[in-house]
Each structure stands twice: as C-alpha cells, then as structure tokens.
Amino acid sequence: MERAGEILRRPMNDQCETPKPSAEFSAALKQNLALFGEIFHQEITLLAVVGYLEALRDLSIEQLNRGCALALRNCKFMPRPAEIREHAQLPAPERGDVLSGADELGCDLCRWTGWRLVPKLNGGEHVRLCECTRRKRATDKG
C-alpha cells in the first residue's frame, strides 16, 4: 500500500497526453463506485479509484452512468472497468427501463439508479434509497 501512495504522490509529467477528467466526471465516478462498494460489500481504495478513473476517462458522463447502471443490474460481482465499458457501449435503454421505481420525469439525484450518496455527520458518505424510488413505492402501495 505504501507503494501505491508513493505512485499517487509522484508529480505527473507535464507532457501528459490524456486530459484531466472534469469535476462532474470525477463526481459521477465517485458516486457509482461508492454504490458498487455498498452493494457488492467491497472496500474501494484510493488506488482502485485511480484505476477506474484511468480505465474509464475517455467515456462521457452519460456513457459512464449508463454503463454503471447496467452493470449494477447485470453483474453478480463488483464490475471491472472492462465490464462497465461493455455496458456503456450498449444502446441507451428507455428511461423507465433502467429502474422501474424511477418516475417518468427522471431524477438528477440518482441518475436512474434508485440510489444516491448522502453525507454522514462525521464525514464521508453512504448510499441511501433515492426519494424518487420511495415516492414510486408509496404510490404503488396506495
């Protein structure tokens, strides 16, 4: 692990050919990886985040989210970047097809996964069922 920290602290070469991902892309990846970690009971290390970032940085945010949403539905184990890429290349599903609990207008909080990140009082974040899914379940019962 010390070697991983050393690699992460090492200054990057100014001649880097790949552009730094946007803050929006990094946030989307962070949210998806946190969800994967919670669902698949897998610790997500800093080095793992760097690996996913490097492997998926050429995808658009929409492709990343679609790939992660479909991987969440179809993978039995923590998806590797290659699996997320494969799912990202599939045709875009109909909005209601990604999660039956999401409403027809869409949800910016969970991006149709049904789960969102919520800050903890003592720092960090955890995954919680999104409000759009709760509303849908309440209307289905009543």
DRENTORKOL-3810 file (N, C-alpha, C; in nm, 4 decimals):
REM DRENTORKOL-3810
@n.u->0.0826; n.v->-0.1189; n.w->0.0000; ca.u->0.0000; ca.v->0.0000; ca.w->0.0000; c.u->0.0873; c.v->0.1256; c.w->0.0000
@n.u->0.2021; n.v->0.1189; n.w->0.0635; ca.u->0.2916; ca.v->0.2339; ca.w->0.0632; c.u->0.3356; c.v->0.2676; c.w->-0.0786
@n.u->0.3581; n.v->0.1637; n.w->-0.1580; ca.u->0.3984; ca.v->0.1836; ca.w->-0.2983; c.u->0.2883; c.v->0.2570; c.w->-0.3741
@n.u->0.1625; n.v->0.2226; n.w->-0.3464; ca.u->0.0510; ca.v->0.2891; ca.w->-0.4132; c.u->0.0467; c.v->0.4370; c.w->-0.3759
@n.u->0.0663; n.v->0.4670; n.w->-0.2480; ca.u->0.0688; ca.v->0.6061; ca.w->-0.2046; c.u->0.1820; c.v->0.6842; c.w->-0.2680
@n.u->0.2963; n.v->0.6184; n.w->-0.2827; ca.u->0.4115; ca.v->0.6818; ca.w->-0.3471; c.u->0.3804; c.v->0.7147; c.w->-0.4931
@n.u->0.3181; n.v->0.6223; n.w->-0.5616; ca.u->0.2820; ca.v->0.6457; ca.w->-0.7024; c.u->0.1836; c.v->0.7613; c.w->-0.7140
@n.u->0.0862; n.v->0.7673; n.w->-0.6236; ca.u->-0.0141; ca.v->0.8731; ca.w->-0.6286; c.u->0.0432; c.v->1.0102; c.w->-0.5963
@n.u->0.1459; n.v->1.0156; n.w->-0.5110; ca.u->0.2059; ca.v->1.1445; ca.w->-0.4738; c.u->0.3071; c.v->1.1935; c.w->-0.5750
@n.u->0.3553; n.v->1.1050; n.w->-0.6600; ca.u->0.4562; ca.v->1.1414; ca.w->-0.7588; c.u->0.3998; c.v->1.2463; c.w->-0.8557
@n.u->0.4729; n.v->1.3537; n.w->-0.8848; ca.u->0.4222; ca.v->1.4552; ca.w->-0.9775; c.u->0.4059; c.v->1.3974; c.w->-1.1176
@n.u->0.3004; n.v->1.4405; n.w->-1.1822; ca.u->0.2725; ca.v->1.3954; ca.w->-1.3175; c.u->0.3598; c.v->1.4719; c.w->-1.4160
@n.u->0.3946; n.v->1.4088; n.w->-1.5245; ca.u->0.4719; ca.v->1.4706; ca.w->-1.6309; c.u->0.3849; c.v->1.5765; c.w->-1.6992
@n.u->0.4398; n.v->1.6935; n.w->-1.7255; ca.u->0.3632; ca.v->1.7995; ca.w->-1.7909; c.u->0.3233; c.v->1.7629; c.w->-1.9328
@n.u->0.3886; n.v->1.6660; n.w->-1.9915; ca.u->0.3604; ca.v->1.6259; ca.w->-2.1290; c.u->0.2499; c.v->1.5197; c.w->-2.1355
@n.u->0.1691; n.v->1.5104; n.w->-2.0341; ca.u->0.0623; ca.v->1.4105; ca.w->-2.0285; c.u->-0.0334; c.v->1.4302; c.w->-2.1455
@n.u->-0.0601; n.v->1.3224; n.w->-2.2194; ca.u->-0.1449; ca.v->1.3312; ca.w->-2.3377; c.u->-0.2927; c.v->1.3211; c.w->-2.3054
@n.u->-0.3286; n.v->1.2568; n.w->-2.1968; ca.u->-0.4697; ca.v->1.2424; ca.w->-2.1635; c.u->-0.5122; c.v->1.3585; c.w->-2.0753
@n.u->-0.6221; n.v->1.4239; n.w->-2.1088; ca.u->-0.6669; ca.v->1.5377; ca.w->-2.0292; c.u->-0.7203; c.v->1.4931; c.w->-1.8932
@n.u->-0.7117; n.v->1.5823; n.w->-1.7969; ca.u->-0.7639; ca.v->1.5550; ca.w->-1.6635; c.u->-0.9166; c.v->1.5504; c.w->-1.6733
@n.u->-0.9800; n.v->1.4511; n.w->-1.6112; ca.u->-1.1258; ca.v->1.4421; ca.w->-1.6193; c.u->-1.1910; c.v->1.5608; c.w->-1.5481
@n.u->-1.3102; n.v->1.5937; n.w->-1.5923; ca.u->-1.3820; ca.v->1.7065; ca.w->-1.5325; c.u->-1.4265; c.v->1.6714; c.w->-1.3911
@n.u->-1.4607; n.v->1.7742; n.w->-1.3157; ca.u->-1.5109; ca.v->1.7531; ca.w->-1.1794; c.u->-1.6418; c.v->1.6753; c.w->-1.1822
@n.u->-1.7242; n.v->1.6988; n.w->-1.2854; ca.u->-1.8513; ca.v->1.6275; ca.w->-1.2974; c.u->-1.8275; c.v->1.4787; c.w->-1.3218
@n.u->-1.7292; n.v->1.4464; n.w->-1.4084; ca.u->-1.6978; ca.v->1.3067; ca.w->-1.4358; c.u->-1.6460; c.v->1.2396; c.w->-1.3092
@n.u->-1.5556; n.v->1.3066; n.w->-1.2388; ca.u->-1.4995; ca.v->1.2511; ca.w->-1.1154; c.u->-1.6084; c.v->1.2284; c.w->-1.0113
@n.u->-1.7016; n.v->1.3227; n.w->-1.0002; ca.u->-1.8118; ca.v->1.3080; ca.w->-0.9044; c.u->-1.9022; c.v->1.1909; c.w->-0.9428
@n.u->-1.9313; n.v->1.1769; n.w->-1.0720; ca.u->-2.0155; ca.v->1.0655; ca.w->-1.1176; c.u->-1.9467; c.v->0.9322; c.w->-1.0908
@n.u->-1.8170; n.v->0.9248; n.w->-1.1172; ca.u->-1.7430; ca.v->0.8018; ca.w->-1.0919; c.u->-1.7412; c.v->0.7704; c.w->-0.9426
@n.u->-1.7182; n.v->0.8720; n.w->-0.8606; ca.u->-1.7152; ca.v->0.8534; ca.w->-0.7161; c.u->-1.8488; c.v->0.8004; c.w->-0.6656
@n.u->-1.9567; n.v->0.8566; n.w->-0.7148; ca.u->-2.0892; ca.v->0.8122; ca.w->-0.6718; c.u->-2.1147; c.v->0.6681; c.w->-0.7151
@n.u->-2.0788; n.v->0.6350; n.w->-0.8379; ca.u->-2.1000; ca.v->0.4989; ca.w->-0.8862; c.u->-2.0147; c.v->0.3989; c.w->-0.8097
@n.u->-1.8888; n.v->0.4318; n.w->-0.7850; ca.u->-1.8019; ca.v->0.3398; ca.w->-0.7111; c.u->-1.8478; c.v->0.3224; c.w->-0.5670
@n.u->-1.8971; n.v->0.4284; n.w->-0.5052; ca.u->-1.9495; ca.v->0.4173; ca.w->-0.3687; c.u->-2.0712; c.v->0.3244; c.w->-0.3664
@n.u->-2.1545; n.v->0.3363; n.w->-0.4671; ca.u->-2.2713; ca.v->0.2490; ca.w->-0.4767; c.u->-2.2284; c.v->0.1037; c.w->-0.4966
@n.u->-2.1332; n.v->0.0812; n.w->-0.5862; ca.u->-2.0817; ca.v->-0.0539; ca.w->-0.6077; c.u->-2.0229; c.v->-0.1106; c.w->-0.4789
@n.u->-1.9446; n.v->-0.0298; n.w->-0.4083; ca.u->-1.8836; ca.v->-0.0757; ca.w->-0.2838; c.u->-1.9872; c.v->-0.1184; c.w->-0.1817
@n.u->-2.0944; n.v->-0.0412; n.w->-0.1733; ca.u->-2.2012; ca.v->-0.0732; ca.w->-0.0776; c.u->-2.2776; c.v->-0.1982; c.w->-0.1194
@n.u->-2.3152; n.v->-0.2058; n.w->-0.2443; ca.u->-2.3965; ca.v->-0.3177; ca.w->-0.2929; c.u->-2.3173; c.v->-0.4485; c.w->-0.2934
@n.u->-2.1928; n.v->-0.4428; n.w->-0.3382; ca.u->-2.1126; ca.v->-0.5644; ca.w->-0.3510; c.u->-2.0233; c.v->-0.5900; c.w->-0.2286
@n.u->-2.0399; n.v->-0.5107; n.w->-0.1220; ca.u->-1.9630; ca.v->-0.5270; ca.w->0.0015; c.u->-1.8132; c.v->-0.5306; c.w->-0.0274
@n.u->-1.7687; n.v->-0.4304; n.w->-0.1006; ca.u->-1.6292; ca.v->-0.4229; ca.w->-0.1450; c.u->-1.5704; c.v->-0.2893; c.w->-0.0994
@n.u->-1.4540; n.v->-0.2928; n.w->-0.0371; ca.u->-1.3861; ca.v->-0.1690; ca.w->0.0000; c.u->-1.3269; c.v->-0.1062; c.w->-0.1258
@n.u->-1.3514; n.v->0.0222; n.w->-0.1449; ca.u->-1.2980; ca.v->0.0944; ca.w->-0.2599; c.u->-1.1792; c.v->0.1771; c.w->-0.2111
@n.u->-1.0607; n.v->0.1350; n.w->-0.2499; ca.u->-0.9393; ca.v->0.2056; ca.w->-0.2078; c.u->-0.9102; c.v->0.3209; c.w->-0.3033
@n.u->-0.8221; n.v->0.4082; n.w->-0.2603; ca.u->-0.7809; ca.v->0.5203; ca.w->-0.3439; c.u->-0.7164; c.v->0.4709; c.w->-0.4732
@n.u->-0.6371; n.v->0.3664; n.w->-0.4619; ca.u->-0.5724; ca.v->0.3105; ca.w->-0.5798; c.u->-0.6758; c.v->0.2520; c.w->-0.6768
@n.u->-0.7811; n.v->0.1905; n.w->-0.6247; ca.u->-0.8876; ca.v->0.1380; ca.w->-0.7108; c.u->-0.9574; c.v->0.2521; c.w->-0.7848
@n.u->-0.9828; n.v->0.3623; n.w->-0.7157; ca.u->-1.0467; ca.v->0.4784; ca.w->-0.7794; c.u->-0.9590; c.v->0.5295; c.w->-0.8931
@n.u->-0.8283; n.v->0.5381; n.w->-0.8691; ca.u->-0.7355; ca.v->0.5840; ca.w->-0.9731; c.u->-0.7393; c.v->0.4890; c.w->-1.0926
@n.u->-0.7442; n.v->0.3595; n.w->-1.0661; ca.u->-0.7506; ca.v->0.2607; ca.w->-1.1733; c.u->-0.8771; c.v->0.2730; c.w->-1.2562
@n.u->-0.9915; n.v->0.2858; n.w->-1.1905; ca.u->-1.1176; ca.v->0.3045; ca.w->-1.2629; c.u->-1.1150; c.v->0.4347; c.w->-1.3423
@n.u->-1.0608; n.v->0.5395; n.w->-1.2820; ca.u->-1.0538; ca.v->0.6690; ca.w->-1.3494; c.u->-0.9709; c.v->0.6596; c.w->-1.4768
@n.u->-0.8569; n.v->0.5951; n.w->-1.4682; ca.u->-0.7702; ca.v->0.5801; ca.w->-1.5853; c.u->-0.8369; c.v->0.4956; c.w->-1.6930
@n.u->-0.9039; n.v->0.3907; n.w->-1.6530; ca.u->-0.9636; ca.v->0.2988; ca.w->-1.7493; c.u->-1.0897; c.v->0.3540; c.w->-1.8155
@n.u->-1.1580; n.v->0.4454; n.w->-1.7476; ca.u->-1.2877; ca.v->0.4925; ca.w->-1.7977; c.u->-1.2878; c.v->0.6391; c.w->-1.8393
@n.u->-1.1751; n.v->0.7068; n.w->-1.8323; ca.u->-1.1711; ca.v->0.8516; ca.w->-1.8526; c.u->-1.2130; c.v->0.8971; c.w->-1.9917
@n.u->-1.2098; n.v->0.8100; n.w->-2.0918; ca.u->-1.2495; ca.v->0.8511; ca.w->-2.2266; c.u->-1.3999; c.v->0.8405; c.w->-2.2501
@n.u->-1.4749; n.v->0.7881; n.w->-2.1542; ca.u->-1.6198; ca.v->0.7805; ca.w->-2.1673; c.u->-1.6816; c.v->0.9158; c.w->-2.1329
@n.u->-1.7970; n.v->0.9432; n.w->-2.1902; ca.u->-1.8720; ca.v->1.0618; ca.w->-2.1486; c.u->-1.9409; c.v->1.0305; c.w->-2.0157
@n.u->-1.9893; n.v->1.1321; n.w->-1.9479; ca.u->-2.0590; ca.v->1.1109; ca.w->-1.8205; c.u->-2.1832; c.v->1.0254; c.w->-1.8435
@n.u->-2.2533; n.v->1.0479; n.w->-1.9534; ca.u->-2.3729; ca.v->0.9697; ca.w->-1.9844; c.u->-2.3365; c.v->0.8229; c.w->-2.0062
@n.u->-2.2281; n.v->0.7972; n.w->-2.0793; ca.u->-2.1844; ca.v->0.6588; ca.w->-2.1013; c.u->-2.1423; c.v->0.5942; c.w->-1.9694
@n.u->-2.0697; n.v->0.6676; n.w->-1.8870; ca.u->-2.0275; ca.v->0.6156; ca.w->-1.7574; c.u->-2.1492; c.v->0.5771; c.w->-1.6735
@n.u->-2.2443; n.v->0.6673; n.w->-1.6631; ca.u->-2.3630; ca.v->0.6406; ca.w->-1.5821; c.u->-2.4443; c.v->0.5245; c.w->-1.6374
@n.u->-2.4591; n.v->0.5191; n.w->-1.7692; ca.u->-2.5333; ca.v->0.4088; ca.w->-1.8308; c.u->-2.4609; c.v->0.2765; c.w->-1.8072
@n.u->-2.3288; n.v->0.2760; n.w->-1.8278; ca.u->-2.2511; ca.v->0.1549; ca.w->-1.8060; c.u->-2.2584; c.v->0.1067; c.w->-1.6613
@n.u->-2.2511; n.v->0.1996; n.w->-1.5685; ca.u->-2.2578; ca.v->0.1628; ca.w->-1.4268; c.u->-2.3975; c.v->0.1154; c.w->-1.3878
@n.u->-2.5005; n.v->0.1826; n.w->-1.4377; ca.u->-2.6378; ca.v->0.1416; ca.w->-1.4063; c.u->-2.6662; c.v->0.0017; c.w->-1.4595
@n.u->-2.6226; n.v->-0.0258; n.w->-1.5819; ca.u->-2.6459; ca.v->-0.1582; ca.w->-1.6393; c.u->-2.5588; c.v->-0.2643; c.w->-1.5723
@n.u->-2.4364; n.v->-0.2285; n.w->-1.5339; ca.u->-2.3507; ca.v->-0.3226; ca.w->-1.4620; c.u->-2.4118; c.v->-0.3553; c.w->-1.3262
@n.u->-2.4693; n.v->-0.2558; n.w->-1.2611; ca.u->-2.5336; ca.v->-0.2778; ca.w->-1.1320; c.u->-2.6489; c.v->-0.3765; c.w->-1.1454
@n.u->-2.7204; n.v->-0.3684; n.w->-1.2546; ca.u->-2.8340; ca.v->-0.4589; ca.w->-1.2770; c.u->-2.7905; c.v->-0.5980; c.w->-1.3194
@n.u->-2.6784; n.v->-0.6104; n.w->-1.3889; ca.u->-2.6440; ca.v->-0.7367; ca.w->-1.4534; c.u->-2.5257; c.v->-0.8117; c.w->-1.3944
@n.u->-2.4411; n.v->-0.7473; n.w->-1.3162; ca.u->-2.3215; ca.v->-0.8131; ca.w->-1.2631; c.u->-2.3509; c.v->-0.8768; c.w->-1.1273
@n.u->-2.2950; n.v->-0.9950; n.w->-1.1064; ca.u->-2.3100; ca.v->-1.0633; ca.w->-0.9784; c.u->-2.1985; c.v->-1.0244; c.w->-0.8815
@n.u->-2.0897; n.v->-0.9734; n.w->-0.9342; ca.u->-1.9751; ca.v->-0.9329; ca.w->-0.8540; c.u->-1.9369; c.v->-0.7906; c.w->-0.8927
@n.u->-1.8512; n.v->-0.7293; n.w->-0.8117; ca.u->-1.8034; ca.v->-0.5940; ca.w->-0.8387; c.u->-1.7541; c.v->-0.5853; c.w->-0.9834
@n.u->-1.8152; n.v->-0.4975; n.w->-1.0646; ca.u->-1.7756; ca.v->-0.4913; ca.w->-1.2057; c.u->-1.6368; c.v->-0.4303; c.w->-1.2244
@n.u->-1.5623; n.v->-0.4886; n.w->-1.3119; ca.u->-1.4317; ca.v->-0.4370; ca.w->-1.3509; c.u->-1.4552; c.v->-0.3259; c.w->-1.4541
@n.u->-1.3566; n.v->-0.2393; n.w->-1.4765; ca.u->-1.3738; ca.v->-0.1329; ca.w->-1.5754; c.u->-1.4139; c.v->-0.1858; c.w->-1.7136
@n.u->-1.3603; n.v->-0.2994; n.w->-1.7530; ca.u->-1.3949; ca.v->-0.3546; ca.w->-1.8846; c.u->-1.5443; c.v->-0.3886; c.w->-1.8929
@n.u->-1.6020; n.v->-0.4367; n.w->-1.7832; ca.u->-1.7453; ca.v->-0.4678; ca.w->-1.7828; c.u->-1.8285; c.v->-0.3402; c.w->-1.7910
@n.u->-1.7850; n.v->-0.2366; n.w->-1.7211; ca.u->-1.8566; ca.v->-0.1087; ca.w->-1.7282; c.u->-1.8497; c.v->-0.0537; c.w->-1.8707
@n.u->-1.7329; n.v->-0.0652; n.w->-1.9343; ca.u->-1.7171; ca.v->-0.0189; ca.w->-2.0732; c.u->-1.8096; c.v->-0.0968; c.w->-2.1661
@n.u->-1.8180; n.v->-0.2287; n.w->-2.1488; ca.u->-1.9059; ca.v->-0.3098; ca.w->-2.2328; c.u->-2.0510; c.v->-0.2665; c.w->-2.2177
@n.u->-2.0930; n.v->-0.2445; n.w->-2.0936; ca.u->-2.2303; ca.v->-0.2000; ca.w->-2.0703; c.u->-2.2532; c.v->-0.0587; c.w->-2.1235
@n.u->-2.1515; n.v->0.0259; n.w->-2.1176; ca.u->-2.1653; ca.v->0.1638; ca.w->-2.1667; c.u->-2.1857; c.v->0.1678; c.w->-2.3174
@n.u->-2.1353; n.v->0.0667; n.w->-2.3887; ca.u->-2.1476; ca.v->0.0647; ca.w->-2.5346; c.u->-2.2825; c.v->0.0099; c.w->-2.5818
@n.u->-2.3611; n.v->-0.0473; n.w->-2.4910; ca.u->-2.4925; ca.v->-0.0977; ca.w->-2.5285; c.u->-2.5839; c.v->0.0191; c.w->-2.5615
@n.u->-2.6865; n.v->-0.0022; n.w->-2.6438; ca.u->-2.7796; ca.v->0.1065; ca.w->-2.6755; c.u->-2.8436; c.v->0.1604; c.w->-2.5476
@n.u->-2.8706; n.v->0.2887; n.w->-2.5479; ca.u->-2.9309; ca.v->0.3519; ca.w->-2.4312; c.u->-3.0695; c.v->0.2934; c.w->-2.4069
@n.u->-3.0966; n.v->0.2483; n.w->-2.2837; ca.u->-3.2284; ca.v->0.1938; ca.w->-2.2540; c.u->-3.3318; c.v->0.3048; c.w->-2.2435
@n.u->-3.4560; n.v->0.2659; n.w->-2.2533; ca.u->-3.5631; ca.v->0.3624; ca.w->-2.2288; c.u->-3.5509; c.v->0.4072; c.w->-2.0844
@n.u->-3.5890; n.v->0.5294; n.w->-2.0566; ca.u->-3.5687; ca.v->0.5841; ca.w->-1.9223; c.u->-3.6306; c.v->0.4968; c.w->-1.8138
@n.u->-3.7550; n.v->0.4557; n.w->-1.8306; ca.u->-3.8213; ca.v->0.3748; ca.w->-1.7292; c.u->-3.7655; c.v->0.2348; c.w->-1.7204
@n.u->-3.6864; n.v->0.1916; n.w->-1.8195; ca.u->-3.6331; ca.v->0.0564; ca.w->-1.8218; c.u->-3.5141; c.v->0.0398; c.w->-1.7290
@n.u->-3.4445; n.v->0.1478; n.w->-1.6957; ca.u->-3.3268; ca.v->0.1369; ca.w->-1.6106; c.u->-3.3667; c.v->0.1008; c.w->-1.4691
@n.u->-3.4720; n.v->0.1641; n.w->-1.4190; ca.u->-3.5193; ca.v->0.1331; ca.w->-1.2855; c.u->-3.6695; c.v->0.1530; c.w->-1.2829
@n.u->-3.7430; n.v->0.0509; n.w->-1.2546; ca.u->-3.8879; ca.v->0.0618; ca.w->-1.2584; c.u->-3.9408; c.v->0.1560; c.w->-1.1515
@n.u->-3.8620; n.v->0.1815; n.w->-1.0452; ca.u->-3.9071; ca.v->0.2684; ca.w->-0.9385; c.u->-3.8907; c.v->0.4160; c.w->-0.9681
@n.u->-3.8192; n.v->0.4526; n.w->-1.0712; ca.u->-3.7966; ca.v->0.5942; ca.w->-1.1016; c.u->-3.9185; c.v->0.6523; c.w->-1.1726
@n.u->-3.9471; n.v->0.7795; n.w->-1.1440; ca.u->-4.0644; ca.v->0.8388; ca.w->-1.2066; c.u->-4.0363; c.v->0.8780; c.w->-1.3508
@n.u->-4.1408; n.v->0.9119; n.w->-1.4230; ca.u->-4.1276; ca.v->0.9385; ca.w->-1.5656; c.u->-4.0480; c.v->1.0653; c.w->-1.5962
@n.u->-4.0368; n.v->1.1564; n.w->-1.5018; ca.u->-3.9669; ca.v->1.2819; ca.w->-1.5264; c.u->-3.8167; c.v->1.2697; c.w->-1.5085
@n.u->-3.7718; n.v->1.1634; n.w->-1.4468; ca.u->-3.6284; ca.v->1.1461; ca.w->-1.4258; c.u->-3.5858; c.v->1.1983; c.w->-1.2902
@n.u->-3.4663; n.v->1.1661; n.w->-1.2532; ca.u->-3.4152; ca.v->1.2075; ca.w->-1.1237; c.u->-3.2684; c.v->1.2450; c.w->-1.1377
@n.u->-3.2362; n.v->1.3688; n.w->-1.1054; ca.u->-3.0979; ca.v->1.4142; ca.w->-1.1137; c.u->-3.0138; c.v->1.3648; c.w->-0.9968
@n.u->-3.0783; n.v->1.3275; n.w->-0.8862; ca.u->-3.0030; ca.v->1.2822; ca.w->-0.7692; c.u->-2.9434; c.v->1.1441; c.w->-0.7889
@n.u->-3.0200; n.v->1.0529; n.w->-0.8487; ca.u->-2.9716; ca.v->0.9146; ca.w->-0.8572; c.u->-2.9377; c.v->0.8709; c.w->-0.9993
@n.u->-2.9665; n.v->0.9519; n.w->-1.0991; ca.u->-2.9390; ca.v->0.9182; ca.w->-1.2390; c.u->-2.9988; c.v->0.7830; c.w->-1.2759
@n.u->-3.1221; n.v->0.7613; n.w->-1.2286; ca.u->-3.1985; ca.v->0.6411; ca.w->-1.2625; c.u->-3.1464; c.v->0.5139; c.w->-1.1991
@n.u->-3.0612; n.v->0.5223; n.w->-1.0992; ca.u->-3.0164; ca.v->0.4003; ca.w->-1.0329; c.u->-3.1064; c.v->0.3646; c.w->-0.9157
@n.u->-3.1755; n.v->0.4662; n.w->-0.8597; ca.u->-3.2581; ca.v->0.4428; ca.w->-0.7423; c.u->-3.1831; c.v->0.4628; c.w->-0.6114
@n.u->-3.0520; n.v->0.4913; n.w->-0.6198; ca.u->-2.9682; ca.v->0.5099; ca.w->-0.5011; c.u->-2.8910; c.v->0.6400; c.w->-0.5145
@n.u->-2.8658; n.v->0.7068; n.w->-0.4006; ca.u->-2.7887; ca.v->0.8303; ca.w->-0.4042; c.u->-2.6943; c.v->0.8358; c.w->-0.2848
@n.u->-2.5906; n.v->0.9203; n.w->-0.2968; ca.u->-2.4951; ca.v->0.9386; ca.w->-0.1878; c.u->-2.5467; c.v->1.0450; c.w->-0.0923
@n.u->-2.5350; n.v->1.0176; n.w->0.0371; ca.u->-2.5787; ca.v->1.1109; ca.w->0.1401; c.u->-2.4608; c.v->1.1341; c.w->0.2342
@n.u->-2.4288; n.v->1.2615; n.w->0.2644; ca.u->-2.3164; ca.v->1.2880; ca.w->0.3550; c.u->-2.3458; c.v->1.2387; c.w->0.4970
@n.u->-2.2439; n.v->1.1837; n.w->0.5618; ca.u->-2.2544; ca.v->1.1443; ca.w->0.7020; c.u->-2.2225; c.v->1.2645; c.w->0.7893
@n.u->-2.2744; n.v->1.2658; n.w->0.9102; ca.u->-2.2478; ca.v->1.3762; ca.w->1.0016; c.u->-2.1006; c.v->1.3821; c.w->1.0422
@n.u->-2.0359; n.v->1.2670; n.w->1.0529; ca.u->-1.8959; ca.v->1.2639; ca.w->1.0956; c.u->-1.7986; c.v->1.2576; c.w->0.9780
@n.u->-1.8458; n.v->1.2912; n.w->0.8591; ca.u->-1.7614; ca.v->1.2905; ca.w->0.7405; c.u->-1.7843; c.v->1.1674; c.w->0.6560
@n.u->-1.7523; n.v->1.1774; n.w->0.5301; ca.u->-1.7733; ca.v->1.0660; ca.w->0.4385; c.u->-1.9153; c.v->1.0648; c.w->0.3847
@n.u->-1.9490; n.v->0.9600; n.w->0.3161; ca.u->-2.0817; ca.v->0.9474; ca.w->0.2575; c.u->-2.1272; c.v->0.8032; c.w->0.2681
@n.u->-2.2591; n.v->0.7835; n.w->0.2584; ca.u->-2.3131; ca.v->0.6493; ca.w->0.2492; c.u->-2.4248; c.v->0.6489; c.w->0.1453
@n.u->-2.4638; n.v->0.5306; n.w->0.1030; ca.u->-2.5634; ca.v->0.5153; ca.w->-0.0019; c.u->-2.7000; c.v->0.4987; c.w->0.0624
@n.u->-2.8002; n.v->0.5674; n.w->0.0042; ca.u->-2.9364; ca.v->0.5603; ca.w->0.0562; c.u->-3.0340; c.v->0.5510; c.w->-0.0610
@n.u->-3.1461; n.v->0.4865; n.w->-0.0382; ca.u->-3.2508; ca.v->0.4769; ca.w->-0.1384; c.u->-3.2963; c.v->0.6181; c.w->-0.1761
@n.u->-3.3063; n.v->0.6455; n.w->-0.3054; ca.u->-3.3412; ca.v->0.7798; ca.w->-0.3526; c.u->-3.4888; c.v->0.8104; c.w->-0.3277
@n.u->-3.5189; n.v->0.9380; n.w->-0.3151; ca.u->-3.6559; ca.v->0.9815; ca.w->-0.2914; c.u->-3.7504; c.v->0.9443; c.w->-0.4062
@n.u->-3.7015; n.v->0.9447; n.w->-0.5303; ca.u->-3.7880; ca.v->0.9114; ca.w->-0.6429; c.u->-3.8377; c.v->0.7673; c.w->-0.6325
@n.u->-3.7549; n.v->0.6785; n.w->-0.5819; ca.u->-3.7929; ca.v->0.5385; ca.w->-0.5643; c.u->-3.8904; c.v->0.5247; c.w->-0.4487
@n.u->-3.8674; n.v->0.6009; n.w->-0.3421; ca.u->-3.9595; ca.v->0.5964; ca.w->-0.2275; c.u->-4.0980; c.v->0.6467; c.w->-0.2675
@n.u->-4.1024; n.v->0.7571; n.w->-0.3447; ca.u->-4.2320; ca.v->0.8100; ca.w->-0.3900; c.u->-4.3053; c.v->0.7074; c.w->-0.4758
@n.u->-4.2310; n.v->0.6430; n.w->-0.5652; ca.u->-4.2901; ca.v->0.5455; ca.w->-0.6555; c.u->-4.3461; c.v->0.4269; c.w->-0.5766
@n.u->-4.2719; n.v->0.3797; n.w->-0.4772; ca.u->-4.3180; ca.v->0.2683; ca.w->-0.3946; c.u->-4.4417; c.v->0.3065; c.w->-0.3153
@n.u->-4.4440; n.v->0.4307; n.w->-0.2638; ca.u->-4.5597; ca.v->0.4766; ca.w->-0.1856; c.u->-4.6842; c.v->0.4852; c.w->-0.2740
@n.u->-4.6700; n.v->0.5342; n.w->-0.3971; ca.u->-4.7861; ca.v->0.5434; ca.w->-0.4867; c.u->-4.8321; c.v->0.4063; c.w->-0.5352
@n.u->-4.7383; n.v->0.3104; n.w->-0.5480; ca.u->-4.7749; ca.v->0.1756; ca.w->-0.5882; c.u->-4.8549; c.v->0.1049; c.w->-0.4796
@n.u->-4.8245; n.v->0.1341; n.w->-0.3527; ca.u->-4.8957; ca.v->0.0708; ca.w->-0.2406; c.u->-5.0343; c.v->0.1297; c.w->-0.2223
@n.u->-5.0471; n.v->0.2590; n.w->-0.2471; ca.u->-5.1723; ca.v->0.3287; ca.w->-0.2142; c.u->-5.2535; c.v->0.3501; c.w->-0.3320
END
